[in-house]
């Protein structure tokens, strides 16, 4: 009987279509008895008993992979997979999959939640009313007429672009692979990276975290951005050098930042970002709402079932080099 560990905390011990899919295919489902994100110690305890995992944001290191000799598949809920040591998985002929097309709408909505919180001073106004004041200044900043610069125009970047257009924003985008049909339909102007930094009132990051993008937004990048611009990051914390971001926010070079992701998660309690009034924070939840989580979990479950039954879900597997001779 195939066994799957439920790593993603929002679906642990929860009903849903994903569980029906797995149980109908004969999987034994293992839910660790904790509501927190699984630590390496948790994984070392539970994963060796299983031959697959539906993973959330937990780190699946080479040590964890080595400790699970029967592991055949790692199904990530989401589209990022930097938390998985893919080379270590590939060396063991373990398939690593993601759930493309399931959470871009959720990320785009959260991106605008952060942007609106910044431009409309939502948090500050909420606090002053609760404190008994009725202060209507400074006036909120409008979104209409501002230029949204999207770095990375994949599924998520496109979902952000359509919402920006609906808000009356001008949209420019840096994306090496230009989608002419999408750009023409929504009036998105493709630009170079330097041009985007110089023109955008709002810069929104939607890049994968790979060697070429790690630390892309550092002191030199911030210096090239339009003075007072806003930075949004609902992608990966490692795209930003956080001390340089703190410096840019303190100096006024950046007008504010909306951050859903951080270099370290959970972040340090004394992170200097916490003390800055022009920062809005959420705990890496942009891609997770009730609908997207259900969709991601079900796709991850169906991917595992396909793999176990000998079918290869190529649109989901990120290490296709393990396909030749792969078996469960």
Secondary structure, 3 states (H helix, E strand, C coil): CCEEEECCHHHCCCCCHHHHHHHHCCCEEEECCCCCCCCHHHHHHHHHHCCEEEECCCCECHHHHHCCCCCCEEEECCCCCCCECHHHHHHCCCEEECCCCCCHHHHHHHHHHHHHHHHCCHHHHHHHHHCCCCCCCCCCCCCCCCEEEEECCCHHHHHHHHHHHHCCCEEEEECCCCCHHHHHHHCCEECCHHHHHHHCCEEEECCCCCCCCCCCECHHHHHHCCCCEEEEECCCHHHECHHHHHHHHHHCCEEEEEECCCCCCCCCCCCHHHHCCCEEECCCCCCCCHHHHHHHHHHHHHHHHHHHCCCCCCCCECCHHHCCCCCC
